């Protein structure tokens, strides 16, 4: 399996929802994103 993958934690998701990080830049750097069930429940 090739490509860049990222596991998102609750801090990244919360900061992205508040527009405190550049989501476009994040999307440029990675091909696939994963969120754990724990992070899902936290957010």
Rosetta silent file (secondary structure, phi, psi, omega in degrees, C-alpha in Angstrom):
SEQUENCE: XXXXXXXXXXXXXXXXXXXXXXXXXXXXXXXXXXXXXXXXXXX
SCORE:     score description
SCORE:     0.000 S_00000001
   1 L     0.000  129.512 -179.250    0.000    0.000    0.000 S_00000001
   2 L  -115.280  169.766  179.759    1.460    3.351   -0.981 S_00000001
   3 L   108.481  163.346  178.684    0.640    6.945   -0.170 S_00000001
   4 L   -93.238  130.034 -179.692    0.789    9.148    2.855 S_00000001
   5 E  -122.194  150.095 -179.123   -1.644    8.347    5.629 S_00000001
   6 E  -136.651  139.268  172.905   -2.480   10.277    8.787 S_00000001
   7 E  -101.458  115.977 -177.361   -4.229    9.387   12.013 S_00000001
   8 E   -87.154  135.123  175.341   -6.095   12.458   13.233 S_00000001
   9 L  -102.837  174.457 -174.122   -6.440   13.072   16.940 S_00000001
  10 H   -62.105  -35.403 -179.646   -9.075   15.163   18.690 S_00000001
  11 H   -61.810  -43.129 -179.981   -6.843   18.256   18.906 S_00000001
  12 H   -64.620  -43.460 -178.948   -6.389   18.428   15.134 S_00000001
  13 H   -65.150  -42.954 -179.938  -10.113   17.983   14.480 S_00000001
  14 H   -66.354  -44.810  178.499  -11.071   20.636   17.037 S_00000001
  15 H   -63.567  -37.417  177.875   -8.476   23.128   15.744 S_00000001
  16 H   -65.844  -38.797  179.645   -9.629   22.507   12.174 S_00000001
  17 H   -68.433  -25.927  177.539  -13.246   23.147   13.146 S_00000001
  18 L   -92.405    3.632 -179.995  -12.189   26.466   14.707 S_00000001
  19 L    58.755   35.763  178.233  -10.156   27.323   11.571 S_00000001
  20 L   -95.353   -8.029  173.092   -6.943   27.656   13.598 S_00000001
  21 L  -127.748  154.494 -178.835   -5.006   25.359   11.265 S_00000001
  22 L   -83.158  103.350 -176.593   -4.816   25.396    7.480 S_00000001
  23 H   -70.162  -32.412  178.701   -6.856   22.390    6.408 S_00000001
  24 H   -61.508  -41.215  178.664   -5.976   22.822    2.740 S_00000001
  25 H   -65.867  -38.326  177.435   -2.288   22.372    3.560 S_00000001
  26 H   -62.743  -43.092  179.869   -3.129   19.274    5.588 S_00000001
  27 H   -66.636  -30.344  178.797   -5.069   17.805    2.650 S_00000001
  28 H   -69.265  -32.421 -173.342   -2.141   18.488    0.308 S_00000001
  29 H   -85.151  -20.898 -175.497    0.313   16.512    2.444 S_00000001
  30 L  -128.998  149.724 -179.308   -1.714   13.340    3.001 S_00000001
  31 L   -94.588  -36.696 -174.771   -3.761   11.018    0.807 S_00000001
  32 E  -133.479  140.591  179.587   -5.793    9.164    3.438 S_00000001
  33 E  -121.099  143.121  178.524   -7.032   10.142    6.885 S_00000001
  34 E  -127.115  147.655  175.497   -8.062    7.913    9.765 S_00000001
  35 E  -131.465  128.178  179.368   -9.897    8.693   13.008 S_00000001
  36 L   -74.741  161.065  179.015   -9.947    6.228   15.906 S_00000001
  37 H   -63.983  -34.111  178.064  -13.214    5.374   17.628 S_00000001
  38 H   -65.260  -46.292  177.379  -11.915    7.004   20.820 S_00000001
  39 H   -61.628  -41.956  177.682  -11.199   10.267   18.984 S_00000001
  40 H   -57.140  -44.746 -179.170  -14.629   10.078   17.368 S_00000001
  41 H   -70.682  -34.853  179.034  -16.287    9.788   20.767 S_00000001
  42 H   -64.573  -43.008 -176.677  -14.147   12.585   22.253 S_00000001
  43 L   -78.253    0.000    0.000  -15.042   15.067   19.557 S_00000001
